Amino acid sequence: MAPANSPHTCHSATLVIEASADSRVEVPIQFIIGSIMVEVLDTPIEVTVGESVPFSVRVTPSWPFDVELTLSADALHVVVPPQSLKVTDGSSVTTSLTLHARRLMDPGQYTETLWVKWFSDMDFTLPFEVRLKKPVPPPELEPDRAIDLIHQHYLRTGGRLGPLGYPTSEVRVSSYKATRQYRGGQIEATLNARDSIGVITQALKTQESRVTFLGFRCIRESEHDGLSGTDEPYFVIAVDTGNGVPLTKKFGPFENTETGRETGVGAFLVNGNAPNPLSIRVEAYEHDHGDPDETARAIQEQMVELAQAAQSIASGSGADAADGPGIGPAATAGAVGLLAGPLGALLAVGVVSVLGLGDDWIGQGVALAFTRPEQAKTPPPLGTFQGNPFNAKIDINGGPEGHYELFFDIHVKEVEQTTL
């Protein structure tokens, strides 16, 4: 074969075919002597152990005819899958091949061999250089950074007062993902696959709570009914979820209330909140000469003071810190203790007497829900009231002032995951 960069040369000859002594055929023929130049470009080829990389090969024949080649390698350190190449009219062609570095190879520079197959029985080899690089370990999520990013996202949603509520778990971190559970959902921090140092956080709301006041039953009416022969009770109900602003509503007065009578209400007290620890506090009054709305406003002010004290305890407990198990028994006991504690008989009576409202205080009661993380679900049923299931009941026995039972439905429902 001529040097790779030499032009092709043409030669003439005669092919003689003798069938017998007196039978002879002469055929003129021409043949060409030339070369094929195969070049591996940009060596050494750099590739990470266990990975693949493309590389370029240029093929240049020295004659103006078509030629077909197959290029491949099956060496100790690398593999190049066979690839066919057709060169037409003697033009130079550059093609791309794929080189795969075998796993478990030592990094370093090696000389490998590329096989060039030409026709069915002609082939030759071409040495080329390969530099194997040490594999780079995959990026991992830094625990401290994940905890910080999750907490920042949590605060942006409103923290413990937002739709997620209190945390119920520590931040659980794997090599690429971190997750923290909350009473109302979860927040995930995931490594960005496009950016080895980027982290994507996502907050998901998965459940919410609802409290419904179903109604009340008069177990015993008061022994003195003022100006009428029946009672006219009204109830100031406050639902405190620990946000410092309890929701207070007045129901009634309910006229013509007698012993044994049931009155349905069916009012939503709260809806769509995270199932944080909450209290339902009821103050019951018998309406005589006072103003129930004025009583409700006075009670609301006292409720706010208690709620803000409970919120202060919860804030200082670390229950919504960046990491940790979330609200635990100590924080729950402190906050719920204020939520559950009585408003005080003297205070409740004093609201009436100081304001000169002229109404009789019957009594007070409280019900709690979701006080522990494992209780952040619908409480079990206790019975039915007017055909509706209830799972919380407040009994207010004021002795001669009357005796009432109030019924509530506390429900936690799963919701379609909502991104916050």
N, C-alpha and C positions, 0 to 999 in steps of 0.2 A: 504494500500500500504506500502510496506517495505521501510526502509530508502533508499535514493537515491543511496548510495554507497554500499549497501549490495548485496551479490550475490543472484541469484534467487534460490528458493527451489521447489523441485518436491514433489507432493503428489499423493497417489493412493486412489481410491474409487471404489465402485460398484454402478452402476445405475440399480435399480430394476424396471421392468415394469410388472405389473400385469394386465392381460386382464380379468381374472375371478378368482374364488377361486382355480381352479385347473390348471390355466394357468399362468405361471410366467417366466419372462425372466430376466436374470442378465447380465449386460454389464459392464466389467471392464473399468475404465477410469483413466486418469492421468491429473492433472492440475498443472500449475506452478504459483507461486506467485513471482512477481518481481517488479521493479520500473523503471521509466524513469526520468533521470536527465536533466533538461533544464537550461542552464546558459547563461546569457547575459554578454559578455566579455567587458572588458575595460569600465566599468561605472565609473563616470557618462558619458553619451553620450553628447558631446558638439555639438551644432548646432545653427546657426544663425536664428533668427526669420524670417520666410517666406522662408527659404531655406531647402534643403534636404541634408542628409548625410548617407553614408552606415555604418552599424554596424554589428558585428559578434555575432552569437548564436551557442552554441555547444549543441548537443543532444546526450545523452549516455543512451541506455537501458541496463537493467541488465540481459536480456535473449537473447539467440542466434537465434532469429527469426526476420523476417521482420516486420517493423511497419511503418505506414504512419501518418504524422502529418500535421496540417495546423497552421501556426503562423500568428498573426495579432494584430493590436491595433487600436482603434478608441477612443482616449481619448480627454480630454479637450484641451490639448496643442499640442499634436502630433498625427500623423496618420502613421500606418505601413500597407501598402497594404497586403492583404492575400497572403501567399506564401506556397506552399506545399513542403513537405520534406519527402523523403523515406529513412529509415535506414535499411540496409540489414545485416543479420547474426549477429545482436547485436553489430555491430561495432559503434564506436563513430564518429559523423559527425559534421563538422563545416560549417555553411553556412552564407551567407551575406544577410541581409535584408536592406531595405531602410526606413529611418525615415524622415518624412517631418514635420517640425515645422509650425504650423498654423500662419497665418499673424495676426498682431495687438495684439500679446501676449506680456505681460510684461517680460523683462529679469529676470532670476532667476533660482533656482534649484527646480525641481519638481519630485515627485514620480508618475510614470505612470504604467499602467498594460498591460502586454503582454498576449494575449489569446492563449492557446494551445489546439487545438481541436484534439481529439483522438477517432477514430471510429465515428459513427454517433451520439451517445448519450453520449459521455464521453468527458469532457473538464476540464481544470483547468487553473488558472491564475498564472502569475509570476510578481511580482513588479520589476521595474528597475528605475534607476535614470537618469534624463535628465537635462542638464544645458543649458538654452536658453541664447544666447548672443545677445547683441544689434546690429541691422543691421549697417554695415559700409556704410556711404554714398558713392556713386560712385565717382571716381576721376573726377575732373573738370580741364579744360584747363586754365592755368593761363594767363590772358590777356597780361601782360608784357612779359612773356616768348614767347608767340605766336607771338607778334609783333616783338620781336628781331629775332626769328628764321625765320620768313617770310622775314624780311629785309636782313638777312645774305644770304638767298637763292637768293633773288633778286640781291644782289651785285655779287654773284657768276655767275649769268647769264649775267652780264655786266651792271646791273643797267639801268638807263634811256637810255643808248646808246646801250643796248642789244635788243634782240628780243621782250621783253615785253614793252619797252618804259616807258613813264611816268605813275605813278599811277593815277587812276581816282576815287578812293574811299578811305575812311578810312578802317582800318582793322576791319572787323565785326567778333565778337567773340561770340560763343555760349558755352555751357558747355563742348562740346567735339571737336569743330571744329572752325577754324578761316580762313577767306578768305579775300583777297584783290584783287581788280580788277585793271588791267592795260590796256593801250591802245592796247597792243598786246596779252593779255591773262589774266591769274590769277595765284595766288599762294595760296595753301591751306596748313594749318597745322592741323593735325588730331591726337587725342590721339591714341597711340598704344594700341589696345585691349589686347595685350599680356603683356603689361608692363604699369602699372598704372601711371608711371612717365615718360614714353617715349612719344615723339612726332615725327610724320612723316611729313615732308614737301614735297610738290610736286608742281612744276611749270609747267603750261600748256600754250603753245602757241596756240591761237585760231584764230588770223587773222593777215594779213600782207598787206602792201600797195605796189603799183606800179605806177610809173609816166612814161608816154610815150609821146615823142615829135612826134606829128602826121605830122607836116609840117607847111608851111607858105603861105600867100597870099600877093602879091605885090599890094597894093592899089594905090600907085603912085610911079613911079620911080623917081630918082633924076633928077634935072634940068641940071646937068652937069655930063656926063658919062665918064670923063677922056679920055682914049685912045680908048674906044669902044663906039658903039652906044647903048649898053644896060648896065644894072647894073650887078655887080658881088657882091651881098651882102654876108656876112658871119656873123654868130651869135655865140657869146660865152655865153653858158648857164651854169649856176651854180645852183645846187640843194643843199640847205642847210637844214639839218635835226637837227641842233643844236649840232652836235658832235664835232665841231671845225675844221672839215676837209670837206669842201664842195666839192661835186663832180662837176668838171668843164669839159665841153666838147665843142669842136669847131665843128660847122657844116658849110660847105661851104669852099671856095666861090662857089656860084651857078651862073654859067655863063648864059648869054642870058636871064636875068630876066627882063621882061617888065611889064608895068602896066596891072593888071588883071590876071597875071599868078599865078597859084597855083603849089606848089612843095611839093610832099609828101616825108616824111622822115621815119617815123615809127621806131624810135629808143627808146629803154628803157633807161631812165635816172637813175632811181633807181628801185630796185625790191627786194621784200622779207623783207622790213624794217617794223618796228612797225609804226603805223600811228601817229607819233609825229608831233608837229607843224613844218611845212616846208615852205620854200620859193623857188620859181623858178625865178631866176633873169637872165635877158637877156640884153646883150650889143650887139648892132647891128653896123656893120661897112660896108662901101663900099670899096671894094678892088681896089686899084689903083696901087701903087708901093711898098707897104709894105709887111711884112711877117706875115700872119694871125696866124701862130703857135707862133711866138714871142709875138704877141699881146695877145693871149690866155694865155701864161705863165705869162705875166705881170698882166693880170686881175686876174688870179688864186691867185697870191700873195696877191693882195688887198682883194680878197674874203676871204682868210684865216684869215686875220687880223680882218675883220668884224665878221666872224663866231666865232672866239675865244672870241671876246668881247661879243657876244650874249651868248656863252656858259658860260662865267663867270657870266653873269646876272642870267642865269638859275640855275647855281650851287649854287649861294648865296641866291636864293629865297626860298630854302626849298621845292621846288616842288617835289623832289624825296626823302624826308625825310622818316624815318621809319614808321611814321603814319601821318595821316592828309588827307585832301581831294585830294591831288595831285596838279598838276599844275593849278593854278587859274588865274583869270583875271589879277592880278598885275604882276605875273611872265610872263604870256603870253604877256601882253602889252610890258613889257621891252624887252624880248627876240625877239618877233616878230617885235617890232619897229626897231631893228637893222637889222633883216632879211629883212624887207620890205623897209627900208630906201634906198634912191638912193645912188648909188656908187659915184655920184657927177659928174656933167658935166665937171668941170675943171680936175678932176682926170682922167676921161675916155679920154678926149682930150689929157691930159698930157701924158698918157701912149703912145699915138701915137707920140706926138711931141718930148718928151724926148728921146724915142728910135729911132726917125727918121724913123718911119715905113712907112710914106707916105700914110696912109689910112685915109679916112674921117669917122669921128664918126657920125652915124645916130641918135642914141638915145638909151634909155634904158627903161626897164619896169620890173614889178615884179608881180607875182601872189602868193597868200598864200593859204594854205590848213591845215586843222586839227588844227586850232588855239584854239579851245575850246574842252573840253572832249566830249561834245555831238556831235561835228562835226567830230569825228574820224570814219568816214564812207565815202562811195563813194559820192561825191558831185552830185547834180542834173545836168542833161544834159543841155547844152546851145544851142546845135544845132548839125549839122553834117559838117564834112570837108572831101570831097572826099568820101562820103558814110560812114565815121566812126564817131561815136558820140564823141563829145568833151565836157568837163565840166570846162575848164579853157582856157582863151584867154588873150594874152598880146598884147596890141596895142602900137606900137612904131611909133610916128609921128615926123619925123625929119625935117618937113617943106621942104625946097628946097633939102635936102639930101635924101628924100624919105620917104615913109609911108608903114609900114608892119604890118600884123597881124600874130601872131604865135599861134598855136592851140595845146592843151595838153589834154590827158586823164589821170585823177587821179582816181585810182581804189583801193578799199579795198575789199579783198576777205576773206571769211571764209575758214579756213584750217582745215584739220583733226587734232584733238588735238594731239600735240606733247609734250612729256615730256622733260623738259629742266634740 
